[in-house]
Amino acid sequence: MGVKMPKKVKPQRPTRDEYELEELGNSLVEAYEEKNEVCLAVWQKDPIRGKIVKLDGQTQLVHIESEFKTIKVKFIDILKVESI
């Protein structure tokens, strides 16, 4: 008689529809092209503030320059983009 251990439940990333993802992508491209400083709400992390220096379509990463360092964030983990 073995005792079954409960499975660990991993928090699920919020699901978004195609329209929401397109709006998010447009906001990122606009901020990148205009070189605006932004504040990104990122899933399960603190907000990131800085300028977008690269949008990498192959790796789906957004490169943000913040306080002399570059932070790479997965596009799918970005919940919200706010211009500062």
Number of C-alpha atoms within 10 A of each C-alpha: 3 4 5 6 6 6 6 6 6 6 7 7 11 9 10 10 7 9 9 13 16 11 13 18 16 12 16 23 15 14 19 19 11 10 13 16 18 20 17 21 17 18 17 10 9 9 14 18 20 22 21 25 17 16 18 13 9 6 9 13 17 22 20 24 18 15 10 7 10 16 17 16 17 14 20 17 16 21 18 16 20 14 15 9
